[in-house]
């Protein structure tokens, strides 16, 4: 029987956002998946527990097999847990050596000297070789590939002697083949007795690597799935089984339309020049492995950092960066990662109908009577959402409904170009089908759809929307 590290039974945790009830059980050498119903509530709170930001207020706690109090187990978590996500820190000059030593757990001058010497030891050199890391210690963290950054994080966990490694949403940052390579590195840690939590929303990834999946639903540990139960049972537990496709969403063969967006040698430092075209009805995908391209494009369309050179042509007309503000929201739609967050496209304090009218009425001809237009919008929207929902503030809507509504808003507005920044990031896998269906509907209306994301291969493997796959085209960076 494996040595138990921590166990919390009927744990009650309180934060500013409410009360959470988590049952946690982790033993040496275990790889456990954690799947949440809503990342921004339950998911954030669960991660905060391992960041030392969430306190245990009730329940039974055990540490290394012995019953203990909340203070002891919280101290153990702070001292023995390392959380790894896609953030590489802000310091551009931070080196690999800094990352392992300066950001490790050593504090005194003597400890730092010992650790610096240990970096040159045979054990450390052998571990680096097994992980596939062949860079100089003076290599800047910013110059590493995403895979090598995660490999270095695995090495740091081993080097500092942490007992529990928490990996946050690897599948959003790594390609499928890189996920497998990293998990080979993680297997080395498991072999050394370290425990690993895979905090992710890609169920197929966890099915491959987790020996158990803790399902978090409605702010509590709802169920524990074991390998013999992997499969549709996960979605049954979460209540995410979807009804069959409505008749009006039947697939049609895509017809290639005219060129809507044409970009030629568009230079947005530090990115290489971009050149590509997107036609009406097409879904174009630009791969952004380390989120740098997405950030720069986001600053271009929603900030003040324009391009230095090149041509941006929309529907046959060339635009300067200074002219984008005039057409964003009408001719160009921008769908950000979390559309209902600050800076998104939705207004939570307004009703759904008001959200639609705010974007559609300014686009209408002046002779149209507002009352008649509002009535027409409401009539059209009731084909998608119940009337009573449309008259309620969006803050009262569930997350899946708000997400679907954000795409429906663009469907009604029908811009020539719809740019989607990381549409699948942070979204539960059960919502991917809905997002894909909405993207197809927007493309079917004649929009040119441009997706910027870190990966889409795993999503394509799972989707049964053949029209999406036919319309999808990859853009080379």
SULMO-V409563 format. One record per residue. N is the residue number from 0. PSI is psi in whole degrees, 0 to 359 (* if undefined). NEAR is the number of other C-alpha atoms within 8 Angstrom. Layout:
# SULMO-V409563
{{N PSI NEAR} {N PSI NEAR}}
This chain:
# SULMO-V409563
{{0 133 2} {1 147 6} {2 129 8} {3 135 12} {4 296 11} {5 150 14} {6 130 12} {7 121 13} {8 129 10} {9 41 10} {10 133 14} {11 125 12} {12 135 13} {13 142 12} {14 184 9} {15 336 4} {16 358 6} {17 197 6} {18 140 9} {19 148 11} {20 103 11} {21 134 13} {22 125 11} {23 135 8} {24 117 9} {25 131 11} {26 164 11} {27 137 13} {28 5 13} {29 144 11} {30 113 13} {31 135 13} {32 148 14} {33 119 12} {34 124 12} {35 153 12} {36 333 12} {37 112 9} {38 321 11} {39 347 6} {40 281 9} {41 319 16} {42 313 11} {43 318 9} {44 319 11} {45 318 8} {46 323 8} {47 330 10} {48 318 10} {49 357 13} {50 359 9} {51 21 10} {52 357 7} {53 124 12} {54 142 11} {55 122 11} {56 344 9} {57 160 8} {58 174 10} {59 133 11} {60 139 14} {61 138 13} {62 120 13} {63 39 8} {64 351 9} {65 141 6} {66 138 8} {67 180 10} {68 176 9} {69 319 10} {70 320 6} {71 315 8} {72 328 13} {73 323 11} {74 320 8} {75 317 10} {76 316 10} {77 323 10} {78 336 7} {79 2 10} {80 141 13} {81 129 10} {82 130 10} {83 126 10} {84 193 8} {85 358 7} {86 129 4} {87 13 7} {88 161 4} {89 335 4} {90 114 5} {91 335 7} {92 4 7} {93 125 10} {94 171 11} {95 320 13} {96 315 9} {97 317 9} {98 319 12} {99 319 10} {100 302 12} {101 330 8} {102 9 7} {103 199 9} {104 353 6} {105 143 9} {106 313 6} {107 161 6} {108 319 6} {109 318 6} {110 320 9} {111 320 11} {112 318 8} {113 318 8} {114 319 10} {115 321 9} {116 324 8} {117 337 8} {118 333 8} {119 2 8} {120 162 8} {121 323 6} {122 315 6} {123 318 11} {124 319 10} {125 320 8} {126 318 9} {127 319 11} {128 316 9} {129 329 8} {130 346 9} {131 23 7} {132 116 10} {133 25 6} {134 158 5} {135 149 6} {136 344 7} {137 359 7} {138 134 10} {139 143 11} {140 323 13} {141 341 8} {142 356 6} {143 149 10} {144 164 7} {145 319 10} {146 316 10} {147 328 9} {148 316 11} {149 323 10} {150 318 13} {151 324 10} {152 322 9} {153 317 11} {154 317 11} {155 322 11} {156 317 11} {157 316 9} {158 321 9} {159 355 8} {160 27 7} {161 155 13} {162 337 10} {163 124 11} {164 127 14} {165 119 12} {166 115 12} {167 110 11} {168 58 11} {169 324 11} {170 345 11} {171 340 9} {172 337 12} {173 144 13} {174 163 11} {175 313 9} {176 328 6} {177 329 9} {178 316 11} {179 321 8} {180 318 8} {181 320 11} {182 336 9} {183 323 8} {184 319 12} {185 325 9} {186 328 8} {187 318 8} {188 319 13} {189 323 14} {190 335 8} {191 3 7} {192 1 9} {193 148 14} {194 150 15} {195 133 13} {196 125 12} {197 102 14} {198 104 11} {199 169 13} {200 12 11} {201 103 9} {202 327 9} {203 325 6} {204 314 8} {205 327 12} {206 325 10} {207 325 6} {208 340 8} {209 136 11} {210 351 10} {211 149 11} {212 122 13} {213 120 13} {214 120 14} {215 118 14} {216 136 12} {217 45 7} {218 26 11} {219 160 11} {220 109 12} {221 323 9} {222 157 8} {223 122 9} {224 137 11} {225 161 9} {226 324 8} {227 347 4} {228 359 7} {229 146 10} {230 215 6} {231 341 6} {232 327 8} {233 314 10} {234 332 10} {235 318 9} {236 321 8} {237 352 8} {238 33 6} {239 15 8} {240 130 7} {241 151 4} {242 166 4} {243 161 4} {244 129 6} {245 156 6} {246 324 5} {247 356 4} {248 17 7} {249 142 7} {250 144 6} {251 154 5} {252 130 5} {253 143 9} {254 130 5} {255 125 8} {256 193 9} {257 164 6} {258 123 11} {259 311 15} {260 129 14} {261 119 13} {262 129 13} {263 118 11} {264 41 10} {265 117 14} {266 112 12} {267 87 12} {268 141 7} {269 17 4} {270 153 7} {271 157 8} {272 141 9} {273 134 10} {274 120 9} {275 170 8} {276 149 9} {277 129 14} {278 163 12} {279 135 14} {280 3 17} {281 148 15} {282 107 16} {283 137 13} {284 123 12} {285 117 12} {286 129 12} {287 95 12} {288 322 12} {289 17 9} {290 1 9} {291 320 8} {292 315 9} {293 318 11} {294 318 8} {295 319 9} {296 324 8} {297 316 10} {298 330 11} {299 313 12} {300 331 10} {301 2 6} {302 204 7} {303 10 7} {304 98 6} {305 183 10} {306 153 11} {307 333 8} {308 165 8} {309 180 10} {310 131 11} {311 108 12} {312 122 12} {313 121 10} {314 39 8} {315 351 8} {316 137 6} {317 133 8} {318 143 10} {319 161 7} {320 327 8} {321 343 6} {322 353 8} {323 321 10} {324 330 6} {325 334 5} {326 351 9} {327 129 11} {328 347 9} {329 291 10} {330 333 9} {331 124 12} {332 140 13} {333 116 11} {334 113 14} {335 174 11} {336 314 11} {337 93 6} {338 342 12} {339 12 11} {340 167 7} {341 133 4} {342 1 5} {343 196 10} {344 358 10} {345 153 9} {346 107 8} {347 331 9} {348 357 7} {349 155 10} {350 163 12} {351 320 12} {352 317 10} {353 323 8} {354 319 11} {355 317 10} {356 323 10} {357 323 8} {358 333 11} {359 323 10} {360 318 9} {361 338 6} {362 344 7} {363 160 7} {364 149 5} {365 333 5} {366 346 4} {367 137 8} {368 131 7} {369 315 7} {370 319 6} {371 320 8} {372 317 10} {373 319 9} {374 321 8} {375 320 8} {376 316 11} {377 318 11} {378 316 8} {379 317 8} {380 333 10} {381 350 10} {382 342 7} {383 322 6} {384 148 8} {385 145 8} {386 319 9} {387 328 6} {388 318 9} {389 337 14} {390 5 9} {391 153 10} {392 147 12} {393 335 12} {394 339 6} {395 357 6} {396 156 9} {397 161 6} {398 313 6} {399 321 7} {400 321 8} {401 321 11} {402 314 10} {403 321 11} {404 324 8} {405 324 12} {406 323 12} {407 324 9} {408 315 9} {409 326 12} {410 317 10} {411 317 7} {412 324 9} {413 60 9} {414 162 12} {415 324 13} {416 130 13} {417 115 14} {418 124 12} {419 112 13} {420 113 13} {421 59 11} {422 338 12} {423 350 9} {424 131 8} {425 1 8} {426 139 10} {427 147 12} {428 328 9} {429 340 9} {430 348 9} {431 321 11} {432 316 9} {433 317 9} {434 316 12} {435 315 10} {436 319 10} {437 323 11} {438 321 12} {439 318 11} {440 320 10} {441 317 14} {442 324 14} {443 331 9} {444 352 9} {445 2 10} {446 148 15} {447 119 17} {448 126 16} {449 114 13} {450 127 13} {451 119 13} {452 166 17} {453 348 14} {454 146 12} {455 354 7} {456 313 8} {457 325 8} {458 319 8} {459 326 8} {460 331 6} {461 336 6} {462 145 8} {463 10 4} {464 92 8} {465 329 8} {466 322 11} {467 315 12} {468 325 8} {469 324 7} {470 339 10} {471 134 10} {472 137 8} {473 135 8} {474 129 9} {475 135 5} {476 * 6}}
